[in-house]
Amino acid sequence: MIKSGERAVAGCIFRVRPAVCAIVMAALFVISLNSCGYRFQGDRNPVIDVQTVHIPPMHNTTTKVGIETQFTNDLIFEVNRSGHSKVVDRDAAQYVLEGVIRDLRTGSVSRRSITTTLERQVSVTVELFLKNRQGQVLWQNRLRDSEAYTVLSDKTSTEGNLRRALEVISSRLAEKFHYRFTASF
Protein backbone atom coordinates (compact mmCIF):
# COMPACT_ATOMS: atom_id res chain seq x y z
CA MET A 1 0.00 0.00 0.00
CA ILE A 2 1.37 3.40 -0.99
CA LYS A 3 1.35 6.00 1.78
CA SER A 4 1.40 9.73 1.25
CA GLY A 5 4.80 10.97 0.11
CA GLU A 6 5.64 7.70 -1.66
CA ARG A 7 5.55 7.32 -5.41
CA ALA A 8 5.28 4.27 -7.62
CA VAL A 9 7.62 4.42 -10.60
CA ALA A 10 7.93 1.43 -12.93
CA GLY A 11 7.05 -0.96 -10.14
CA CYS A 12 9.23 0.62 -7.43
CA ILE A 13 7.11 1.06 -4.29
CA PHE A 14 9.95 1.93 -1.98
CA ARG A 15 10.74 5.23 -0.38
CA VAL A 16 13.13 6.11 -3.19
CA ARG A 17 13.24 9.10 -5.44
CA PRO A 18 11.69 8.43 -8.87
CA ALA A 19 14.91 9.35 -10.71
CA VAL A 20 16.96 6.81 -8.74
CA CYS A 21 14.37 4.11 -9.38
CA ALA A 22 14.38 4.92 -13.13
CA ILE A 23 18.20 4.69 -13.26
CA VAL A 24 18.16 1.32 -11.47
CA MET A 25 15.49 0.00 -13.86
CA ALA A 26 17.50 1.19 -16.89
CA ALA A 27 20.65 -0.48 -15.54
CA LEU A 28 18.78 -3.75 -15.00
CA PHE A 29 17.45 -3.54 -18.56
CA VAL A 30 20.95 -3.07 -20.01
CA ILE A 31 22.29 -5.97 -17.92
CA SER A 32 19.45 -8.21 -19.10
CA LEU A 33 20.29 -7.41 -22.74
CA ASN A 34 23.84 -8.61 -22.15
CA SER A 35 22.72 -11.79 -20.44
CA CYS A 36 20.46 -12.89 -23.30
CA GLY A 37 23.28 -12.64 -25.84
CA TYR A 38 22.27 -9.33 -27.39
CA ARG A 39 25.18 -7.09 -28.34
CA PHE A 40 25.42 -3.69 -29.90
CA GLN A 41 26.94 -4.16 -33.33
CA GLY A 42 30.59 -3.32 -33.46
CA ASP A 43 33.39 -5.02 -35.31
CA ARG A 44 32.24 -7.68 -37.75
CA ASN A 45 34.31 -10.85 -37.87
CA PRO A 46 33.97 -13.36 -40.70
CA VAL A 47 32.36 -16.66 -39.77
CA ILE A 48 35.06 -18.42 -41.81
CA ASP A 49 38.41 -16.73 -42.30
CA VAL A 50 38.51 -16.40 -46.09
CA GLN A 51 41.82 -14.97 -47.31
CA THR A 52 41.38 -15.83 -50.99
CA VAL A 53 38.24 -16.76 -52.89
CA HIS A 54 37.31 -17.53 -56.48
CA ILE A 55 33.93 -16.30 -57.72
CA PRO A 56 32.88 -17.96 -60.99
CA PRO A 57 29.96 -16.56 -63.03
CA MET A 58 26.63 -17.19 -61.33
CA HIS A 59 24.30 -19.80 -62.76
CA ASN A 60 21.07 -18.21 -63.99
CA THR A 61 17.94 -20.38 -63.87
CA THR A 62 15.59 -17.50 -64.79
CA THR A 63 14.36 -16.45 -68.21
CA LYS A 64 16.10 -13.05 -67.95
CA VAL A 65 19.22 -13.59 -70.04
CA GLY A 66 22.45 -11.87 -69.00
CA ILE A 67 21.66 -10.81 -65.42
CA GLU A 68 24.21 -13.28 -64.07
CA THR A 69 27.03 -10.99 -65.25
CA GLN A 70 25.73 -8.01 -63.25
CA PHE A 71 25.12 -10.12 -60.14
CA THR A 72 28.57 -11.77 -60.34
CA ASN A 73 30.35 -8.45 -60.89
CA ASP A 74 28.59 -6.82 -57.92
CA LEU A 75 29.50 -9.77 -55.71
CA ILE A 76 33.17 -9.53 -56.76
CA PHE A 77 33.13 -5.76 -56.16
CA GLU A 78 31.65 -6.17 -52.66
CA VAL A 79 34.17 -8.87 -51.65
CA ASN A 80 37.08 -6.75 -52.91
CA ARG A 81 35.68 -3.56 -51.34
CA SER A 82 35.40 -5.12 -47.91
CA GLY A 83 39.13 -5.85 -47.76
CA HIS A 84 38.54 -9.08 -45.79
CA SER A 85 39.20 -11.32 -48.78
CA LYS A 86 40.87 -11.19 -52.15
CA VAL A 87 39.23 -12.54 -55.31
CA VAL A 88 41.69 -14.72 -57.22
CA ASP A 89 41.80 -17.43 -59.90
CA ARG A 90 40.45 -20.86 -58.98
CA ASP A 91 43.93 -22.41 -58.70
CA ALA A 92 45.10 -19.83 -56.14
CA ALA A 93 41.89 -19.73 -54.08
CA GLN A 94 41.28 -21.27 -50.65
CA TYR A 95 37.53 -21.26 -51.30
CA VAL A 96 35.02 -20.92 -54.12
CA LEU A 97 31.90 -18.77 -53.79
CA GLU A 98 29.26 -20.07 -56.17
CA GLY A 99 25.90 -18.47 -56.80
CA VAL A 100 22.63 -19.41 -58.43
CA ILE A 101 19.96 -16.92 -59.44
CA ARG A 102 16.96 -19.09 -58.57
CA ASP A 103 13.97 -16.87 -59.17
CA LEU A 104 12.94 -13.63 -60.84
CA ARG A 105 9.33 -12.47 -60.56
CA THR A 106 7.52 -9.34 -61.58
CA GLY A 107 4.14 -8.13 -60.44
CA SER A 108 2.02 -5.00 -60.63
CA VAL A 109 2.32 -2.54 -57.77
CA SER A 110 0.00 0.20 -59.01
CA ARG A 111 -2.48 0.49 -61.86
CA ARG A 112 -4.28 3.22 -63.70
CA SER A 113 -6.97 0.79 -64.82
CA ILE A 114 -7.47 -2.96 -65.09
CA THR A 115 -5.40 -3.07 -68.27
CA THR A 116 -2.85 -0.30 -67.54
CA THR A 117 -0.01 -0.82 -65.07
CA LEU A 118 1.84 2.23 -63.76
CA GLU A 119 4.45 0.50 -61.63
CA ARG A 120 5.79 -3.04 -61.30
CA GLN A 121 7.99 -4.72 -58.75
CA VAL A 122 10.73 -7.18 -59.61
CA SER A 123 11.91 -9.72 -57.00
CA VAL A 124 15.06 -11.82 -57.27
CA THR A 125 16.13 -14.81 -55.19
CA VAL A 126 19.79 -15.84 -55.11
CA GLU A 127 21.49 -18.77 -53.37
CA LEU A 128 25.17 -18.54 -52.47
CA PHE A 129 27.48 -21.40 -51.49
CA LEU A 130 30.99 -21.15 -50.08
CA LYS A 131 32.90 -24.34 -50.82
CA ASN A 132 36.36 -25.54 -49.91
CA ARG A 133 38.79 -26.95 -52.49
CA GLN A 134 37.23 -30.42 -52.15
CA GLY A 135 33.77 -29.04 -53.02
CA GLN A 136 32.32 -29.38 -49.53
CA VAL A 137 29.75 -26.66 -48.75
CA LEU A 138 30.91 -24.76 -45.67
CA TRP A 139 28.34 -21.94 -45.75
CA GLN A 140 25.20 -21.22 -47.72
CA ASN A 141 22.50 -18.60 -47.73
CA ARG A 142 19.39 -17.69 -49.69
CA LEU A 143 18.95 -13.97 -50.31
CA ARG A 144 15.93 -12.17 -51.71
CA ASP A 145 15.35 -8.55 -52.64
CA SER A 146 12.89 -6.52 -54.68
CA GLU A 147 12.62 -3.11 -56.30
CA ALA A 148 9.79 -1.18 -57.96
CA TYR A 149 10.13 0.33 -61.42
CA THR A 150 7.97 2.57 -63.59
CA VAL A 151 6.07 1.14 -66.53
CA LEU A 152 5.87 3.47 -69.54
CA SER A 153 4.03 3.22 -72.84
CA ASP A 154 7.41 2.80 -74.55
CA LYS A 155 8.56 -0.80 -74.04
CA THR A 156 12.23 0.11 -74.50
CA SER A 157 12.04 2.65 -71.66
CA THR A 158 10.19 0.18 -69.44
CA GLU A 159 12.88 -2.43 -70.15
CA GLY A 160 15.53 0.16 -69.21
CA ASN A 161 13.69 0.82 -65.93
CA LEU A 162 13.61 -2.93 -65.24
CA ARG A 163 17.34 -3.16 -65.97
CA ARG A 164 18.07 -0.30 -63.51
CA ALA A 165 15.88 -1.99 -60.87
CA LEU A 166 17.83 -5.23 -61.36
CA GLU A 167 21.10 -3.29 -60.94
CA VAL A 168 19.84 -1.91 -57.61
CA ILE A 169 18.79 -5.40 -56.49
CA SER A 170 22.14 -6.87 -57.53
CA SER A 171 24.07 -4.28 -55.54
CA ARG A 172 21.87 -4.73 -52.45
CA LEU A 173 22.12 -8.51 -52.58
CA ALA A 174 25.92 -8.28 -52.74
CA GLU A 175 25.84 -6.02 -49.66
CA LYS A 176 23.46 -8.40 -47.87
CA PHE A 177 25.85 -11.27 -48.63
CA HIS A 178 28.73 -9.34 -47.12
CA TYR A 179 26.83 -8.45 -43.94
CA ARG A 180 25.44 -11.95 -43.43
CA PHE A 181 28.71 -13.67 -44.14
CA THR A 182 30.82 -11.42 -41.94
CA ALA A 183 28.29 -11.24 -39.09
CA SER A 184 29.49 -12.59 -35.77
CA PHE A 185 27.40 -15.46 -34.43
Order of alpha helices (4+ residues) and beta strands (2+ residues): alpha-beta-beta-alpha-beta-beta-beta-beta-alpha
